[in-house]
Amino acid sequence: MKIKIRLSSYIRSLRASSGYWLARNLKKTFYLYLAAAFTVVALVDTAVFHFSTDMRSEAFDAFVHNPVGQAVCWIT
């Protein structure tokens, strides 16, 4: 049990120090790199995995079955 506590503490300190290092070195460009990373993930998903197409159709089905207009009419 003590090993788990030490390991989780070490992982937390490692994450904190890496976050500090990123914030110190990247400063304002961090958000540009983050946007670029999300763009790359979206492009790879579109080109290779096609995971978001299933989500898109499921989200459309959810909106059709549960329209927002019913909730608005119920509130007013």
N, CA, C and O atoms as a Tinker XYZ file with bonds, in Angstrom:
   304  protein
     1  N      0.834000   -1.201000    0.000000    73     2
     2  CA     0.000000    0.000000    0.000000    64     1     3
     3  C      0.870000    1.254000    0.000000    63     2     4     5
     4  O      0.546000    2.246000   -0.652000    81     3
     5  N      1.973000    1.198000    0.733000    73     3     6
     6  CA     2.840000    2.356000    0.821000    64     5     7
     7  C      3.513000    2.647000   -0.520000    63     6     8     9
     8  O      3.804000    3.799000   -0.841000    81     7
     9  N      3.756000    1.595000   -1.294000    73     7    10
    10  CA     4.373000    1.777000   -2.607000    64     9    11
    11  C      3.422000    2.530000   -3.530000    63    10    12    13
    12  O      3.853000    3.385000   -4.304000    81    11
    13  N      2.133000    2.217000   -3.452000    73    11    14
    14  CA     1.144000    2.919000   -4.281000    64    13    15
    15  C      1.100000    4.403000   -3.945000    63    14    16    17
    16  O      0.997000    5.244000   -4.838000    81    15
    17  N      1.178000    4.718000   -2.677000    73    15    18
    18  CA     1.142000    6.117000   -2.247000    64    17    19
    19  C      2.390000    6.848000   -2.745000    63    18    20    21
    20  O      2.297000    7.969000   -3.244000    81    19
    21  N      3.554000    6.214000   -2.609000    73    19    22
    22  CA     4.793000    6.840000   -3.073000    64    21    23
    23  C      4.787000    7.006000   -4.588000    63    22    24    25
    24  O      5.233000    8.031000   -5.103000    81    23
    25  N      4.282000    6.003000   -5.302000    73    23    26
    26  CA     4.237000    6.077000   -6.756000    64    25    27
    27  C      3.287000    7.176000   -7.217000    63    26    28    29
    28  O      3.616000    7.940000   -8.124000    81    27
    29  N      2.112000    7.261000   -6.599000    73    27    30
    30  CA     1.174000    8.319000   -6.986000    64    29    31
    31  C      1.727000    9.695000   -6.640000    63    30    32    33
    32  O      1.509000   10.650000   -7.386000    81    31
    33  N      2.431000    9.813000   -5.532000    73    31    34
    34  CA     3.048000   11.089000   -5.170000    64    33    35
    35  C      4.136000   11.467000   -6.167000    63    34    36    37
    36  O      4.261000   12.631000   -6.548000    81    35
    37  N      4.916000   10.485000   -6.586000    73    35    38
    38  CA     5.968000   10.741000   -7.569000    64    37    39
    39  C      5.371000   11.165000   -8.907000    63    38    40    41
    40  O      5.880000   12.082000   -9.553000    81    39
    41  N      4.301000   10.507000   -9.322000    73    39    42
    42  CA     3.646000   10.856000  -10.591000    64    41    43
    43  C      3.068000   12.263000  -10.518000    63    42    44    45
    44  O      3.177000   13.028000  -11.477000    81    43
    45  N      2.457000   12.607000   -9.395000    73    43    46
    46  CA     1.907000   13.958000   -9.237000    64    45    47
    47  C      2.999000   15.018000   -9.295000    63    46    48    49
    48  O      2.831000   16.051000   -9.942000    81    47
    49  N      4.107000   14.766000   -8.626000    73    47    50
    50  CA     5.192000   15.751000   -8.650000    64    49    51
    51  C      5.817000   15.845000  -10.036000    63    50    52    53
    52  O      6.231000   16.925000  -10.456000    81    51
    53  N      5.890000   14.730000  -10.745000    73    51    54
    54  CA     6.414000   14.741000  -12.107000    64    53    55
    55  C      5.504000   15.535000  -13.038000    63    54    56    57
    56  O      5.986000   16.299000  -13.875000    81    55
    57  N      4.196000   15.360000  -12.898000    73    55    58
    58  CA     3.246000   16.128000  -13.706000    64    57    59
    59  C      3.332000   17.613000  -13.389000    63    58    60    61
    60  O      3.289000   18.449000  -14.292000    81    59
    61  N      3.454000   17.939000  -12.114000    73    59    62
    62  CA     3.524000   19.348000  -11.725000    64    61    63
    63  C      4.800000   20.001000  -12.260000    63    62    64    65
    64  O      4.767000   21.127000  -12.757000    81    63
    65  N      5.903000   19.299000  -12.157000    73    63    66
    66  CA     7.153000   19.882000  -12.641000    64    65    67
    67  C      7.169000   19.989000  -14.162000    63    66    68    69
    68  O      7.721000   20.943000  -14.709000    81    67
    69  N      6.568000   19.018000  -14.851000    73    67    70
    70  CA     6.524000   19.120000  -16.313000    64    69    71
    71  C      5.581000   20.236000  -16.742000    63    70    72    73
    72  O      5.852000   20.923000  -17.727000    81    71
    73  N      4.485000   20.428000  -16.026000    73    71    74
    74  CA     3.591000   21.545000  -16.323000    64    73    75
    75  C      4.260000   22.883000  -16.089000    63    74    76    77
    76  O      4.074000   23.824000  -16.860000    81    75
    77  N      5.032000   22.965000  -15.032000    73    75    78
    78  CA     5.774000   24.199000  -14.757000    64    77    79
    79  C      6.797000   24.457000  -15.853000    63    78    80    81
    80  O      6.963000   25.594000  -16.296000    81    79
    81  N      7.484000   23.401000  -16.295000    73    79    82
    82  CA     8.473000   23.545000  -17.351000    64    81    83
    83  C      7.823000   24.015000  -18.649000    63    82    84    85
    84  O      8.352000   24.896000  -19.327000    81    83
    85  N      6.672000   23.429000  -18.996000    73    83    86
    86  CA     5.963000   23.857000  -20.201000    64    85    87
    87  C      5.538000   25.317000  -20.114000    63    86    88    89
    88  O      5.716000   26.079000  -21.064000    81    87
    89  N      4.983000   25.699000  -18.983000    73    87    90
    90  CA     4.522000   27.074000  -18.823000    64    89    91
    91  C      5.679000   28.064000  -18.871000    63    90    92    93
    92  O      5.541000   29.155000  -19.424000    81    91
    93  N      6.797000   27.696000  -18.307000    73    91    94
    94  CA     7.947000   28.587000  -18.280000    64    93    95
    95  C      8.591000   28.733000  -19.652000    63    94    96    97
    96  O      8.988000   29.832000  -20.038000    81    95
    97  N      8.695000   27.635000  -20.387000    73    95    98
    98  CA     9.397000   27.684000  -21.672000    64    97    99
    99  C      8.506000   28.118000  -22.831000    63    98   100   101
   100  O      8.971000   28.816000  -23.732000    81    99
   101  N      7.256000   27.725000  -22.826000    73    99   102
   102  CA     6.395000   28.050000  -23.963000    64   101   103
   103  C      5.670000   29.379000  -23.807000    63   102   104   105
   104  O      5.397000   30.055000  -24.798000    81   103
   105  N      5.360000   29.754000  -22.592000    73   103   106
   106  CA     4.664000   30.997000  -22.264000    64   105   107
   107  C      3.406000   31.184000  -23.108000    63   106   108   109
   108  O      2.475000   30.386000  -22.999000    81   107
   109  N      3.358000   32.209000  -23.936000    73   107   110
   110  CA     2.132000   32.507000  -24.674000    64   109   111
   111  C      1.926000   31.620000  -25.886000    63   110   112   113
   112  O      0.808000   31.523000  -26.393000    81   111
   113  N      2.967000   30.977000  -26.357000    73   111   114
   114  CA     2.817000   30.123000  -27.544000    64   113   115
   115  C      2.244000   28.756000  -27.203000    63   114   116   117
   116  O      2.003000   27.947000  -28.100000    81   115
   117  N      2.022000   28.485000  -25.924000    73   115   118
   118  CA     1.465000   27.201000  -25.514000    64   117   119
   119  C      0.132000   26.943000  -26.197000    63   118   120   121
   120  O     -0.122000   25.829000  -26.655000    81   119
   121  N     -0.713000   27.944000  -26.270000    73   119   122
   122  CA    -2.034000   27.761000  -26.856000    64   121   123
   123  C     -1.958000   27.523000  -28.364000    63   122   124   125
   124  O     -2.806000   26.829000  -28.925000    81   123
   125  N     -0.956000   28.092000  -29.016000    73   123   126
   126  CA    -0.761000   27.808000  -30.440000    64   125   127
   127  C     -0.366000   26.350000  -30.647000    63   126   128   129
   128  O     -0.874000   25.686000  -31.550000    81   127
   129  N      0.537000   25.858000  -29.809000    73   127   130
   130  CA     0.934000   24.455000  -29.901000    64   129   131
   131  C     -0.237000   23.530000  -29.569000    63   130   132   133
   132  O     -0.399000   22.479000  -30.190000    81   131
   133  N     -1.036000   23.919000  -28.605000    73   131   134
   134  CA    -2.203000   23.114000  -28.243000    64   133   135
   135  C     -3.209000   23.066000  -29.387000    63   134   136   137
   136  O     -3.761000   22.004000  -29.678000    81   135
   137  N     -3.452000   24.188000  -30.032000    73   135   138
   138  CA    -4.353000   24.217000  -31.183000    64   137   139
   139  C     -3.801000   23.381000  -32.328000    63   138   140   141
   140  O     -4.553000   22.690000  -33.015000    81   139
   141  N     -2.494000   23.443000  -32.534000    73   139   142
   142  CA    -1.871000   22.629000  -33.587000    64   141   143
   143  C     -2.002000   21.143000  -33.270000    63   142   144   145
   144  O     -2.248000   20.339000  -34.169000    81   143
   145  N     -1.843000   20.776000  -32.019000    73   143   146
   146  CA    -1.982000   19.369000  -31.636000    64   145   147
   147  C     -3.410000   18.886000  -31.855000    63   146   148   149
   148  O     -3.614000   17.781000  -32.359000    81   147
   149  N     -4.407000   19.698000  -31.485000    73   147   150
   150  CA    -5.799000   19.310000  -31.719000    64   149   151
   151  C     -6.094000   19.206000  -33.210000    63   150   152   153
   152  O     -6.846000   18.328000  -33.632000    81   151
   153  N     -5.514000   20.088000  -34.005000    73   151   154
   154  CA    -5.713000   20.034000  -35.449000    64   153   155
   155  C     -5.133000   18.754000  -36.025000    63   154   156   157
   156  O     -5.758000   18.108000  -36.867000    81   155
   157  N     -3.950000   18.389000  -35.579000    73   155   158
   158  CA    -3.325000   17.149000  -36.059000    64   157   159
   159  C     -4.161000   15.938000  -35.659000    63   158   160   161
   160  O     -4.348000   15.022000  -36.460000    81   159
   161  N     -4.661000   15.927000  -34.438000    73   159   162
   162  CA    -5.501000   14.813000  -33.991000    64   161   163
   163  C     -6.765000   14.729000  -34.835000    63   162   164   165
   164  O     -7.174000   13.634000  -35.221000    81   163
   165  N     -7.388000   15.860000  -35.127000    73   163   166
   166  CA    -8.600000   15.857000  -35.941000    64   165   167
   167  C     -8.312000   15.393000  -37.364000    63   166   168   169
   168  O     -9.107000   14.651000  -37.941000    81   167
   169  N     -7.193000   15.817000  -37.934000    73   167   170
   170  CA    -6.845000   15.392000  -39.289000    64   169   171
   171  C     -6.533000   13.901000  -39.361000    63   170   172   173
   172  O     -6.948000   13.220000  -40.299000    81   171
   173  N     -5.806000   13.399000  -38.375000    73   171   174
   174  CA    -5.502000   11.966000  -38.348000    64   173   175
   175  C     -6.780000   11.159000  -38.168000    63   174   176   177
   176  O     -6.955000   10.115000  -38.798000    81   175
   177  N     -7.665000   11.639000  -37.315000    73   175   178
   178  CA    -8.937000   10.949000  -37.113000    64   177   179
   179  C     -9.741000   10.917000  -38.402000    63   178   180   181
   180  O    -10.315000    9.887000  -38.753000    81   179
   181  N     -9.784000   12.023000  -39.096000    73   179   182
   182  CA   -10.542000   12.089000  -40.345000    64   181   183
   183  C     -9.918000   11.211000  -41.420000    63   182   184   185
   184  O    -10.631000   10.540000  -42.168000    81   183
   185  N     -8.604000   11.211000  -41.500000    73   183   186
   186  CA    -7.927000   10.479000  -42.567000    64   185   187
   187  C     -7.834000    8.982000  -42.302000    63   186   188   189
   188  O     -7.907000    8.189000  -43.241000    81   187
   189  N     -7.677000    8.583000  -41.056000    73   187   190
   190  CA    -7.356000    7.187000  -40.776000    64   189   191
   191  C     -8.471000    6.451000  -40.042000    63   190   192   193
   192  O     -8.903000    5.387000  -40.486000    81   191
   193  N     -8.933000    6.991000  -38.946000    73   191   194
   194  CA    -9.780000    6.216000  -38.046000    64   193   195
   195  C    -11.273000    6.334000  -38.332000    63   194   196   197
   196  O    -12.012000    5.385000  -38.071000    81   195
   197  N    -11.733000    7.439000  -38.846000    73   195   198
   198  CA   -13.146000    7.684000  -39.127000    64   197   199
   199  C    -14.018000    7.494000  -37.879000    63   198   200   201
   200  O    -15.154000    7.028000  -37.967000    81   199
   201  N    -13.475000    7.858000  -36.738000    73   199   202
   202  CA   -14.210000    7.707000  -35.489000    64   201   203
   203  C    -15.293000    8.766000  -35.345000    63   202   204   205
   204  O    -16.368000    8.491000  -34.813000    81   203
   205  N    -15.013000    9.972000  -35.814000    73   203   206
   206  CA   -15.952000   11.075000  -35.611000    64   205   207
   207  C    -17.182000   10.971000  -36.503000    63   206   208   209
   208  O    -18.198000   11.596000  -36.199000    81   207
   209  N    -17.132000   10.211000  -37.583000    73   207   210
   210  CA   -18.323000   10.088000  -38.434000    64   209   211
   211  C    -19.432000    9.357000  -37.704000    63   210   212   213
   212  O    -20.601000    9.721000  -37.826000    81   211
   213  N    -19.078000    8.327000  -36.946000    73   211   214
   214  CA   -20.089000    7.629000  -36.165000    64   213   215
   215  C    -20.640000    8.527000  -35.066000    63   214   216   217
   216  O    -21.837000    8.502000  -34.782000    81   215
   217  N    -19.782000    9.309000  -34.459000    73   215   218
   218  CA   -20.246000   10.227000  -33.426000    64   217   219
   219  C    -21.164000   11.282000  -34.013000    63   218   220   221
   220  O    -22.141000   11.674000  -33.375000    81   219
   221  N    -20.869000   11.741000  -35.204000    73   219   222
   222  CA   -21.684000   12.767000  -35.834000    64   221   223
   223  C    -23.095000   12.248000  -36.085000    63   222   224   225
   224  O    -24.069000   12.951000  -35.814000    81   223
   225  N    -23.213000   11.033000  -36.596000    73   223   226
   226  CA   -24.541000   10.487000  -36.869000    64   225   227
   227  C    -25.281000   10.179000  -35.572000    63   226   228   229
   228  O    -26.496000   10.360000  -35.501000    81   227
   229  N    -24.565000    9.716000  -34.544000    73   227   230
   230  CA   -25.214000    9.467000  -33.256000    64   229   231
   231  C    -25.689000   10.765000  -32.614000    63   230   232   233
   232  O    -26.761000   10.802000  -32.008000    81   231
   233  N    -24.905000   11.823000  -32.741000    73   231   234
   234  CA   -25.314000   13.115000  -32.179000    64   233   235
   235  C    -26.536000   13.650000  -32.912000    63   234   236   237
   236  O    -27.440000   14.205000  -32.288000    81   235
   237  N    -26.570000   13.486000  -34.238000    73   235   238
   238  CA   -27.742000   13.918000  -34.999000    64   237   239
   239  C    -28.977000   13.137000  -34.569000    63   238   240   241
   240  O    -30.046000   13.720000  -34.388000    81   239
   241  N    -28.842000   11.831000  -34.403000    73   239   242
   242  CA   -29.969000   11.017000  -33.945000    64   241   243
   243  C    -30.445000   11.455000  -32.566000    63   242   244   245
   244  O    -31.646000   11.485000  -32.298000    81   243
   245  N    -29.507000   11.792000  -31.697000    73   243   246
   246  CA   -29.879000   12.249000  -30.358000    64   245   247
   247  C    -30.641000   13.565000  -30.421000    63   246   248   249
   248  O    -31.602000   13.758000  -29.677000    81   247
   249  N    -30.222000   14.477000  -31.305000    73   247   250
   250  CA   -30.938000   15.746000  -31.439000    64   249   251
   251  C    -32.315000   15.558000  -32.042000    63   250   252   253
   252  O    -33.248000   16.279000  -31.689000    81   251
   253  N    -32.459000   14.607000  -32.940000    73   251   254
   254  CA   -33.761000   14.363000  -33.549000    64   253   255
   255  C    -34.719000   13.760000  -32.530000    63   254   256   257
   256  O    -35.895000   14.121000  -32.490000    81   255
   257  N    -34.220000   12.848000  -31.714000    73   255   258
   258  CA   -35.089000   12.192000  -30.738000    64   257   259
   259  C    -35.376000   13.055000  -29.522000    63   258   260   261
   260  O    -36.414000   12.888000  -28.882000    81   259
   261  N    -34.489000   13.964000  -29.194000    73   259   262
   262  CA   -34.647000   14.832000  -28.023000    64   261   263
   263  C    -34.469000   16.286000  -28.438000    63   262   264   265
   264  O    -33.413000   16.866000  -28.186000    81   263
   265  N    -35.459000   16.883000  -29.059000    73   263   266
   266  CA   -35.286000   18.267000  -29.531000    64   265   267
   267  C    -35.186000   19.261000  -28.381000    63   266   268   269
   268  O    -35.774000   19.073000  -27.317000    81   267
   269  N    -34.431000   20.313000  -28.624000    73   267   270
   270  CA   -34.221000   21.344000  -27.618000    64   269   271
   271  C    -35.487000   22.172000  -27.435000    63   270   272   273
   272  O    -35.722000   22.706000  -26.351000    81   271
   273  N    -36.297000   22.286000  -28.468000    73   271   274
   274  CA   -37.513000   23.097000  -28.396000    64   273   275
   275  C    -38.477000   22.632000  -27.329000    63   274   276   277
   276  O    -39.197000   23.453000  -26.760000    81   275
   277  N    -38.518000   21.343000  -27.037000    73   275   278
   278  CA   -39.390000   20.844000  -25.991000    64   277   279
   279  C    -38.948000   21.376000  -24.629000    63   278   280   281
   280  O    -39.785000   21.742000  -23.804000    81   279
   281  N    -37.654000   21.420000  -24.397000    73   279   282
   282  CA   -37.153000   21.923000  -23.121000    64   281   283
   283  C    -37.436000   23.422000  -22.989000    63   282   284   285
   284  O    -37.753000   23.894000  -21.897000    81   283
   285  N    -37.327000   24.165000  -24.075000    73   283   286
   286  CA   -37.571000   25.602000  -24.020000    64   285   287
   287  C    -39.040000   25.867000  -23.750000    63   286   288   289
   288  O    -39.370000   26.757000  -22.965000    81   287
   289  N    -39.926000   25.116000  -24.381000    73   287   290
   290  CA   -41.364000   25.303000  -24.155000    64   289   291
   291  C    -41.732000   24.925000  -22.735000    63   290   292   293
   292  O    -42.639000   25.527000  -22.160000    81   291
   293  N    -41.058000   23.952000  -22.156000    73   291   294
   294  CA   -41.363000   23.537000  -20.815000    64   293   295
   295  C    -40.926000   24.590000  -19.815000    63   294   296   297
   296  O    -41.580000   24.765000  -18.787000    81   295
   297  N    -39.833000   25.299000  -20.089000    73   295   298
   298  CA   -39.315000   26.308000  -19.168000    64   297   299
   299  C    -40.199000   27.542000  -19.157000    63   298   300   301
   300  O    -40.441000   28.118000  -18.096000    81   299
   301  N    -40.685000   27.959000  -20.321000    73   299   302
   302  CA   -41.453000   29.207000  -20.375000    64   301   303
   303  C    -42.867000   29.050000  -19.938000    63   302   304
   304  O    -43.624000   30.021000  -19.935000    81   303
